[in-house]
Amino acid sequence: MKLYLKIWRQEDRTSYGKLADYTLDNVSEHMSFLEMLDMLNEALVEKGERVVEFDHDCREGICGQCGVMINGRAHGPLSNTTTCQLHMRSFKDGDTIYIEPFRATAFPIIRDLKIDRTSFDRIIAAGGFISASTGQAPEANSIPINHETAEAAFDSAACIGCGACVATCKNSSAALFTSAKVAHLALLPQGKEEARTRVKSMMNQMDSEGFGHCTNTEACEVECPQEISVLNIARMNYEYNKSRILEK
Amino acid sequence: MNAKIPEGKLSEKWSNYKSHAKLVNPANRKKLDIIVVGTGLAGASCAASLAEQGYNVKSFCFQDTPRRAHSVAAQGGVNACKNYKNDGDSVYRMFYDTIKGGDFRSREANVYRLAECSANLIDQAVAQGVPFAREYGGYLNNRSFGGVQVSRTFYARGQTGQQLLLGSYQALMRQVAAGRIQLFSRHEMLELVVIDGKARGIISRDLETGEIERHSAHAVVLATGGYGKIYYLSTLAMGCNGSAIWRAHKKGAYMAGVSWIQVHPTSLPQHGEHQSKLTLMSESLRNDGRIWVPKKQNDTRHPNDIPEEERDYYLERRYPSFGNLAPRDISSRAAKERIDAGHGVGEMKNAVCLDFSKAIREQGKDKIEEKYGNLFRMYEKITGINAYTEPMLISPSAHFTMGGLWVDYELMTTIPGLFALGEANFGDHGANRLGANSLLQACVDGYFIAPYTIPNYLAGELKTGKIDVKDPAFDFAERKVRRQLGDLMHIQGHLSADYFHKTLGKLLYDKCGLSRSKEGLEEAIKEIKMLRERFYKELRIPGDGKVNSELEKAGRVADYLELGELMCYDALTRNESCGAHFREEYQTPDGEALRDDQNFCFVSAWEYKGKDAEEELHKEPLEFTEVELAVRSYK
C-alpha cells in the first residue's frame, strides 16, 4: 500500500517543531507500525537525511518505551494496544497518517517523537515501593494472600509506564499511572505499613511535576495497553482521603 | 585464570565463603564508589542492594528509564526449589537438573549456589510486593517448565519478568530518592577505564546531548544482558547489545562460551524482509499445546484440513518421556530438522504447528483461555489469527546467550574490580539454559552474590582514595571513544547500520546458529571479515552528534561484527556437540548431540590480543565430583 505520512519533526527541547510530509510506497499489511517507520528511516538514510527519532525497544508490548499519537489517538486506532503491536493491516492504501509525540507539560519533547518521561520515575521514587531491603524478607508463604487479592494487585501492577493515559487525557493527568502503583501496593498486606505516607507523597510529586487533575473522563482506560481500570483512581482517592482523616 | 572455588563440601562452599568474606565498616562504605551498568534484574538488584549497604552507586542504562530493561519481557516464570508442591524437589535436585540441562558444561559450585539461593529470592520478591500467582488458600502457586519433572516455577501470569523487574526497579528508585544512587538513564557506556590493571571507571555518552562523560569508581559492574540480538532477528529488544562487554573484553576481560546461544523453539516465524523482531510465545504453552508438521513434504493445505493421521507429532515421536516439554535446544533442533526436510508450514515454509485443539476438546476453551489468554490475544494482535480455531504457527528464534564475560566464583572478570552479572557473564547455564532459570540467575547474582563478593573486593580499596577522572587513563579512553564516533560519522557511504546488522545476522543464523559445521564456520569467518571491511567503507550515518539512533546502532553493529567472528572461532574449536552447540560432524546415528568429555570438558575463555590478531584460547577444566557425567537423554 501507499501511505502519506505527516510526522512531527523537532530538533530539541527548546526549538519549534512542525509536521513534515513523506510518502511511503510498498508498505505491507503484515508490517508493524514501527517497522513501517524503520522502512521510512532506511529510505532517509539512503538519501542522507536525518532519520525520524522515535522511542521503542522490546517491540512486544511490554517495555512501555514506544508510544506516539497516530491520527490523534495515543498508540493508534486500536484500543488497549501499544504502538509496536499495531500492524499496518489497520490502515488502507492511500491513507494519510498523522504521527506526533505524546504531548504533556510533564513530558518534554527531546527530538521528533522522543519524549522525556522521567517524571514517572520521580513519582515512583516518591514512594512507589515497599521498603524491604535485601535480606529482610520472611519466608514467602508466611504471608498468605487470597487468590482474588493477588489477582487484583496484579491487575494494577501490570502498568507498563508508557504514558498513553497522560497523552490521551485532556488535562494531561497522571492519575491512572500513579493510582495503579498506589493500588497495587495498598492491596497487598506487605504494602499496608507505608500506605498512608505513600499515597500522599506520590500525589504531591504528581502535582509538582505539572500533571493535571483527573476529571473522570475515563479516556485513559480506553488507551491503556494493559487495560488498567479507572477504579484504581477511585482507590487512590480513597487511600488519600483515608490518610488525611487518620492524620487528624 | 583462577575460578577461586572455595574449599569444602559442595553444599558448604557458599556458607564458607560468606563466613570468611572480608567486610567494610559501615562508616567507610560511603567513601567507596561503584558503577553499575544496566538496570535489568541483575543490575537494578545489585545497585539497590549495594546502596542499601551504604556505598555510593552510579547506575546507567540506555533506555529512557530503568524499568524498560529487557528482563521486563520474560514471560513464563522463575524457578525456586521451595518444594511447596511436595513433589520431591530439593536444592540437590534443582542443581542436578540445571547441570544436566546445561549438558555438563557449567561449574558445579556455581550451579549449586544458584539452587541454594533460589528459595530466598522468592521471599525477597514477595516482600517487595511482586504479585505471584496464588492458590485459593492464599499460598503461592507453581507450574512446570521444560527439562524438569517437578513443579518449581513461580509466575505472575505471563509477565513474571515485568513484575520481578518492577520490584527491583522500585528498590532502585527508593535508593535514588535516598540519595545513595545517582541515576543516568539515556546513557550508553562506550569504554571501560583501567588504571594499573584495575577497573576504575567508564566513559559514557549522553544519548540526548551527545556529551561524552567520565565516571570513576572503585569497582565497575556490567549487568548489560546478552547479545542474542547479534542475529538481528531474535526475541530480544531492539536496543539489546553486546557493546559494554565487548569493549571490556578488548580491555582484557576474557569471554567464555561465546558461541553458546540458545534458540527458543516457540517464537513467531519470520514473514517478510522488513521484519525487526521475532516475538516469543512462552514455553508454558507447551504444557498443553502439541507440536506437529505435515507428514507430506511441501504440503500446502491449511493445517485444519490436514487429517490427524497425516500429522507428525515429531517431539512426542522422538522424545516420548518428555514429549512436547523437551528442553529448548532439543526442541528447536528437531523443528529445524523437519523444516529443512521440507515439512515446514506457513507462507515461507519456516514454521511448525502448535496445536491446542486436543487441549480445548479435553479441558474446554475457557480453561485454556484462563491459562494462556494473554498469549492468545498477543498472537492474534500480531498475526490476525485466532489460535482457538486453528494452530499457532511457531518457529525457532535466537534468544539467550549462555556465553559472556568469563567470571570466577565471585563474579569477577579477569580484570580486577570488574564484575559481570546476569546474562552478561558466561553463567551457570552451561551449554543450554533451562526455562525460568534466567530470571533466577539475574536476581541471585544481583541480590545475593554481588553484595558479598563486591565488598570483599572493596575491603582492599579503602586506602585508594577518590579516583581522579583527570588520570591519563581517562584521557586516553575518552580520546579513543571520540575517535571511534568521529570515524563512524565520517564514512559517508550509502548503507544503513541495519543493513549490515541484518546481513551479519542472516550469515550467523545460517552458519553459527542451530547447527554448525567446520566448513560453514570457516566460510563465515571469511565473510564476516569482508562484511566488516564493507561496513567501514559503505556505512552512512546522517544527522548530528546529539540524539542519533543511527549512530547508536552503528556503534553496536561495529562491535557485533567483531564479536560474531569470535563466536565462529569458539564454535570451530569445539569439536563436539553439547547443548545449544551442535556441530554436524559430531552427532549420534539418530541425530542427537555427541559430547566429547575426554577432550572438551572445559570452558573456552578467549583473550583479546589486539586488532587483527587471533584471540588466544584459555581452558578452564570442569571438574565434577558430585555428579557423574551422563549422556543427556530425554527419550
Chai-1 contact restraints between the chains, C-beta under 6 A:
chainA,res_idxA,chainB,res_idxB,connection_type,confidence,min_distance_angstrom,max_distance_angstrom,comment,restraint_id
A,S28,B,G272,contact,1.0,0.0,6.0,A-B,restraint_1
A,H30,B,H271,contact,1.0,0.0,6.0,A-B,restraint_2
A,H30,B,G272,contact,1.0,0.0,6.0,A-B,restraint_3
A,M31,B,H274,contact,1.0,0.0,6.0,A-B,restraint_4
A,E35,B,H274,contact,1.0,0.0,6.0,A-B,restraint_5
A,E35,B,S276,contact,1.0,0.0,6.0,A-B,restraint_6
A,D38,B,S276,contact,1.0,0.0,6.0,A-B,restraint_7
A,M39,B,H274,contact,1.0,0.0,6.0,A-B,restraint_8
A,E42,B,S496,contact,1.0,0.0,6.0,A-B,restraint_9
A,V45,B,S496,contact,1.0,0.0,6.0,A-B,restraint_10
A,V45,B,R540,contact,1.0,0.0,6.0,A-B,restraint_11
A,V45,B,P542,contact,1.0,0.0,6.0,A-B,restraint_12
A,G48,B,P542,contact,1.0,0.0,6.0,A-B,restraint_13
A,E49,B,P542,contact,1.0,0.0,6.0,A-B,restraint_14
A,R50,B,P542,contact,1.0,0.0,6.0,A-B,restraint_15
A,R50,B,G543,contact,1.0,0.0,6.0,A-B,restraint_16
A,V51,B,E550,contact,1.0,0.0,6.0,A-B,restraint_17
A,E53,B,V547,contact,1.0,0.0,6.0,A-B,restraint_18
A,E53,B,S549,contact,1.0,0.0,6.0,A-B,restraint_19
A,D57,B,R68,contact,1.0,0.0,6.0,A-B,restraint_20
A,D57,B,A237,contact,1.0,0.0,6.0,A-B,restraint_21
A,D57,B,M238,contact,1.0,0.0,6.0,A-B,restraint_22
A,D57,B,G239,contact,1.0,0.0,6.0,A-B,restraint_23
A,C58,B,A73,contact,1.0,0.0,6.0,A-B,restraint_24
A,C58,B,A237,contact,1.0,0.0,6.0,A-B,restraint_25
A,R59,B,K277,contact,1.0,0.0,6.0,A-B,restraint_26
A,E60,B,T279,contact,1.0,0.0,6.0,A-B,restraint_27
A,I62,B,V72,contact,1.0,0.0,6.0,A-B,restraint_28
A,I62,B,A73,contact,1.0,0.0,6.0,A-B,restraint_29
A,I62,B,Q162,contact,1.0,0.0,6.0,A-B,restraint_30
A,C63,B,R68,contact,1.0,0.0,6.0,A-B,restraint_31
A,C63,B,V72,contact,1.0,0.0,6.0,A-B,restraint_32
A,Q65,B,R68,contact,1.0,0.0,6.0,A-B,restraint_33
A,Q85,B,K381,contact,1.0,0.0,6.0,A-B,restraint_34
A,I110,B,E208,contact,1.0,0.0,6.0,A-B,restraint_35
A,R111,B,V547,contact,1.0,0.0,6.0,A-B,restraint_36
A,D121,B,T65,contact,1.0,0.0,6.0,A-B,restraint_37
A,I124,B,M173,contact,1.0,0.0,6.0,A-B,restraint_38
A,A125,B,M173,contact,1.0,0.0,6.0,A-B,restraint_39
A,A125,B,V176,contact,1.0,0.0,6.0,A-B,restraint_40
A,A125,B,A177,contact,1.0,0.0,6.0,A-B,restraint_41
A,G128,B,Q170,contact,1.0,0.0,6.0,A-B,restraint_42
A,F129,B,Q170,contact,1.0,0.0,6.0,A-B,restraint_43
A,F129,B,R174,contact,1.0,0.0,6.0,A-B,restraint_44
A,I130,B,Q128,contact,1.0,0.0,6.0,A-B,restraint_45
A,I130,B,G129,contact,1.0,0.0,6.0,A-B,restraint_46
A,A132,B,A127,contact,1.0,0.0,6.0,A-B,restraint_47
A,A132,B,Q128,contact,1.0,0.0,6.0,A-B,restraint_48
A,S133,B,E52,contact,1.0,0.0,6.0,A-B,restraint_49
A,T134,B,S49,contact,1.0,0.0,6.0,A-B,restraint_50
A,T134,B,Y447,contact,1.0,0.0,6.0,A-B,restraint_51
A,A137,B,D123,contact,1.0,0.0,6.0,A-B,restraint_52
A,A137,B,Q124,contact,1.0,0.0,6.0,A-B,restraint_53
A,A137,B,A127,contact,1.0,0.0,6.0,A-B,restraint_54
A,E139,B,D123,contact,1.0,0.0,6.0,A-B,restraint_55
A,A140,B,I122,contact,1.0,0.0,6.0,A-B,restraint_56
A,A140,B,D123,contact,1.0,0.0,6.0,A-B,restraint_57
A,A140,B,V126,contact,1.0,0.0,6.0,A-B,restraint_58
A,A140,B,L140,contact,1.0,0.0,6.0,A-B,restraint_59
A,N141,B,Y139,contact,1.0,0.0,6.0,A-B,restraint_60
A,P144,B,G138,contact,1.0,0.0,6.0,A-B,restraint_61
A,P144,B,Y139,contact,1.0,0.0,6.0,A-B,restraint_62
A,I145,B,R134,contact,1.0,0.0,6.0,A-B,restraint_63
A,I145,B,G138,contact,1.0,0.0,6.0,A-B,restraint_64
A,N146,B,G138,contact,1.0,0.0,6.0,A-B,restraint_65
A,H147,B,R134,contact,1.0,0.0,6.0,A-B,restraint_66
A,H147,B,Y136,contact,1.0,0.0,6.0,A-B,restraint_67
A,A150,B,P131,contact,1.0,0.0,6.0,A-B,restraint_68
A,A150,B,R134,contact,1.0,0.0,6.0,A-B,restraint_69
A,A153,B,P131,contact,1.0,0.0,6.0,A-B,restraint_70
A,F154,B,P131,contact,1.0,0.0,6.0,A-B,restraint_71
A,A157,B,P131,contact,1.0,0.0,6.0,A-B,restraint_72
A,G161,B,R67,contact,1.0,0.0,6.0,A-B,restraint_73
A,L185,B,G129,contact,1.0,0.0,6.0,A-B,restraint_74
A,L188,B,G129,contact,1.0,0.0,6.0,A-B,restraint_75
A,Q190,B,A127,contact,1.0,0.0,6.0,A-B,restraint_76
A,Q190,B,G129,contact,1.0,0.0,6.0,A-B,restraint_77
A,G191,B,G129,contact,1.0,0.0,6.0,A-B,restraint_78
